[in-house]
Amino acid sequence: MDKLRPCLAEFIGTFALIFIGIGAIKAAGHDILAIALAHGLTIAVFVSATLHISGGNLNPAVTFGLLCGGHITLATAIRYWISQLLGAFSAALICLGLFGRDVVVTGTPQLAINLTPGQGILVEGILTFFLVFVVYGTAVDARGRGLAGFAIGATITLDILFGGPLTGGAMNPARVFGPALASNFWKAHYVYWLGPMLGGMLAGLVYRVFMEQKPAPANN
């Protein structure tokens, strides 16, 4: 049961993100502010609701960043990844039944027509670096804990305001994997794994090496 609770929290939180994300894109169309706020508010709410249960990852790239920074074990990371991807796929399947394939494809983050996959990886990597850095600063580091849900949700919002027109501002492999699997739409899919996972890894390593407070040496 101790291992099931965090996995269920990750499933529910990721489910909510994909369900609301696809629905918001259907409802808002090209209103990037509305889409950014829908994603940001969902993350803010569900990070706050799951932070004390699972750490409120809700994102394979965040989990990878925490793994690289030494804050979770590989076994925990694997359980979280499975839970996140299942939550994303389940939400996308329901959206597929409610709205049809075209809506799910439209609700899947995609590259702008003038953006190369390499540029997409760079954009997603930088945006995810910001996200995981904020996760460390507000949810992991004991010196900065407080308003983690708000800070992480706000980061999602500002990242989508910038990255939405370029890559869809995913910052989260599950955000793309769930709809892609449900609708069988895999265009440039690797971009949304490589960019976020590299960005998350770099943020975890940077915070661990340069930002975390090292224990004071013992006096002899």
C-alpha positions as CSV (number, residue, x, y, z in Angstrom):
1,M,0.0,0.0,0.0
2,D,2.9,2.4,0.7
3,K,4.1,2.0,-2.9
4,L,0.6,2.1,-4.4
5,R,-0.5,5.4,-2.9
6,P,2.2,7.5,-4.6
7,C,1.7,5.7,-7.9
8,L,-2.1,6.3,-7.7
9,A,-1.4,10.0,-7.0
10,E,0.9,10.2,-10.0
11,F,-1.7,8.5,-12.2
12,I,-4.5,10.9,-11.1
13,G,-2.5,14.0,-11.4
14,T,-1.2,13.2,-14.9
15,F,-4.6,12.1,-15.9
16,A,-6.0,15.5,-14.9
17,L,-3.3,17.3,-16.9
18,I,-3.9,15.5,-20.1
19,F,-7.7,15.5,-19.8
20,I,-7.8,19.2,-19.1
21,G,-5.1,20.0,-21.6
22,I,-6.9,18.4,-24.5
23,G,-10.2,19.8,-23.5
24,A,-8.8,23.3,-23.1
25,I,-7.3,23.2,-26.5
26,K,-10.6,22.1,-28.0
27,A,-12.5,24.9,-26.1
28,A,-10.0,27.7,-26.5
29,G,-8.7,27.1,-30.0
30,H,-5.8,29.5,-30.6
31,D,-6.2,31.4,-27.4
32,I,-2.7,30.7,-26.0
33,L,-3.3,32.5,-22.7
34,A,-6.3,30.4,-21.9
35,I,-4.4,27.2,-22.9
36,A,-1.4,28.2,-20.7
37,L,-3.6,29.0,-17.7
38,A,-5.6,25.8,-18.1
39,H,-2.4,23.7,-18.0
40,G,-0.8,25.9,-15.3
41,L,-3.8,25.9,-13.0
42,T,-4.2,22.1,-13.3
43,I,-0.6,21.5,-12.4
44,A,-0.8,24.0,-9.5
45,V,-3.9,22.3,-8.1
46,F,-2.6,18.7,-8.5
47,V,0.9,19.3,-7.4
48,S,-0.5,20.8,-4.2
49,A,-2.8,17.8,-3.8
50,T,-0.1,15.2,-4.4
51,L,3.1,16.8,-3.1
52,H,2.8,15.1,0.3
53,I,2.0,11.8,-1.2
54,S,4.3,11.3,-4.2
55,G,6.2,14.6,-4.5
56,G,3.8,15.8,-7.2
57,N,6.0,14.9,-10.2
58,L,3.2,14.3,-12.7
59,N,5.9,14.3,-15.5
60,P,8.5,11.7,-16.5
61,A,11.0,14.6,-17.1
62,V,10.6,15.9,-13.5
63,T,11.0,12.3,-12.2
64,F,14.2,11.9,-14.3
65,G,15.5,15.2,-12.9
66,L,14.9,14.1,-9.4
67,L,16.5,10.7,-10.1
68,C,19.6,12.5,-11.6
69,G,19.8,14.7,-8.5
70,G,19.7,11.8,-6.2
71,H,16.3,12.5,-4.6
72,I,14.5,9.3,-5.7
73,T,15.6,5.8,-6.4
74,L,15.5,4.1,-9.8
75,A,12.8,1.7,-8.7
76,T,10.6,4.6,-7.6
77,A,11.2,6.4,-10.8
78,I,10.2,3.4,-12.9
79,R,6.9,3.1,-10.9
80,Y,6.2,6.8,-11.4
81,W,6.9,6.6,-15.1
82,I,4.5,3.7,-15.6
83,S,1.8,5.5,-13.5
84,Q,2.3,8.8,-15.4
85,L,2.1,7.2,-18.8
86,L,-0.9,5.1,-17.9
87,G,-2.7,8.2,-16.6
88,A,-1.9,10.1,-19.7
89,F,-3.1,7.3,-22.0
90,S,-6.3,6.8,-20.0
91,A,-7.2,10.5,-20.2
92,A,-6.5,10.6,-23.9
93,L,-8.6,7.5,-24.5
94,I,-11.5,9.1,-22.8
95,C,-11.0,12.3,-24.8
96,L,-10.9,10.2,-27.9
97,G,-14.3,8.7,-27.0
98,L,-15.8,12.1,-26.2
99,F,-14.4,14.3,-28.9
100,G,-13.0,12.0,-31.7
101,R,-9.5,11.6,-33.1
102,D,-9.1,15.0,-34.7
103,V,-9.5,16.8,-31.4
104,V,-7.0,14.5,-29.7
105,V,-4.5,15.1,-32.5
106,T,-5.1,18.8,-32.3
107,G,-4.6,18.6,-28.5
108,T,-1.2,16.9,-28.9
109,P,1.7,19.3,-28.8
110,Q,3.3,19.7,-32.2
111,L,6.2,21.5,-33.8
112,A,5.5,24.8,-35.6
113,I,5.9,24.3,-39.4
114,N,9.0,26.5,-39.5
115,L,10.7,24.8,-36.6
116,T,13.2,21.9,-37.1
117,P,13.2,18.9,-34.7
118,G,16.6,20.1,-33.4
119,Q,15.2,23.5,-32.6
120,G,12.2,21.8,-31.0
121,I,14.5,19.7,-28.8
122,L,16.4,22.8,-27.7
123,V,13.2,24.7,-26.9
124,E,11.7,21.8,-25.0
125,G,14.9,21.2,-23.2
126,I,15.3,24.8,-22.0
127,L,11.6,25.1,-20.9
128,T,11.9,21.8,-19.0
129,F,15.1,23.0,-17.4
130,F,13.2,26.0,-16.0
131,L,10.4,23.8,-14.8
132,V,12.6,21.2,-13.0
133,F,14.8,24.0,-11.5
134,V,11.6,25.5,-10.0
135,V,10.5,22.1,-8.7
136,Y,13.9,21.8,-6.9
137,G,13.8,25.3,-5.5
138,T,10.2,25.2,-4.2
139,A,9.3,21.5,-3.6
140,V,12.6,19.7,-2.9
141,D,15.0,22.1,-1.2
142,A,14.0,22.5,2.4
143,R,15.2,26.1,2.4
144,G,12.7,27.2,-0.3
145,R,9.6,25.1,0.4
146,G,6.4,27.0,0.2
147,L,3.8,27.8,-2.5
148,A,5.4,25.0,-4.5
149,G,2.1,24.3,-6.4
150,F,1.7,27.9,-7.3
151,A,5.3,28.4,-8.4
152,I,5.3,25.2,-10.5
153,G,2.0,26.0,-12.1
154,A,3.1,29.5,-12.9
155,T,6.3,28.1,-14.5
156,I,4.1,25.9,-16.7
157,T,2.0,28.9,-17.7
158,L,4.9,31.1,-18.6
159,D,6.6,28.3,-20.5
160,I,3.5,27.7,-22.6
161,L,3.1,31.4,-23.3
162,F,6.6,31.2,-24.9
163,G,6.7,27.7,-26.2
164,G,3.1,27.1,-27.1
165,P,3.4,28.6,-30.6
166,L,6.8,26.8,-31.2
167,T,6.5,23.3,-29.8
168,G,3.2,23.3,-28.0
169,G,5.1,23.8,-24.7
170,A,4.8,20.2,-23.6
171,M,7.8,20.0,-21.1
172,N,6.4,16.5,-20.3
173,P,6.8,13.3,-22.4
174,A,3.5,12.0,-20.9
175,R,1.6,15.1,-22.2
176,V,2.5,13.9,-25.7
177,F,2.7,10.2,-25.3
178,G,-0.9,9.7,-24.0
179,P,-2.6,11.4,-26.9
180,A,-0.1,10.0,-29.5
181,L,-0.8,6.5,-28.4
182,A,-4.6,7.0,-28.2
183,S,-4.8,8.6,-31.7
184,N,-1.8,6.8,-33.3
185,F,-0.2,10.2,-34.1
186,W,3.6,10.1,-33.7
187,K,4.9,13.1,-35.7
188,A,8.3,14.1,-34.4
189,H,7.4,12.3,-31.2
190,Y,11.1,11.8,-30.2
191,V,11.5,15.6,-29.8
192,Y,9.1,15.4,-26.8
193,W,11.2,12.8,-25.1
194,L,14.7,14.0,-25.8
195,G,14.1,17.7,-25.1
196,P,12.3,17.3,-21.7
197,M,14.4,14.4,-20.4
198,L,17.7,16.2,-21.2
199,G,16.4,19.5,-19.7
200,G,15.2,17.7,-16.6
201,M,18.5,15.8,-16.2
202,L,20.5,19.0,-16.6
203,A,18.4,20.9,-14.0
204,G,18.7,18.1,-11.5
205,L,22.5,17.9,-11.9
206,V,22.9,21.7,-11.8
207,Y,20.8,22.1,-8.7
208,R,22.6,19.2,-7.0
209,V,26.1,20.4,-7.8
210,F,25.7,24.2,-7.5
211,M,22.6,25.0,-5.5
212,E,22.0,22.4,-2.8
213,Q,23.4,23.3,0.6
214,K,26.2,20.9,1.4
215,P,26.4,19.5,5.0
216,A,28.9,21.4,7.1
217,P,32.2,19.4,7.8
218,A,32.3,17.8,11.2
219,N,34.7,19.4,13.6
220,N,37.6,17.2,14.7
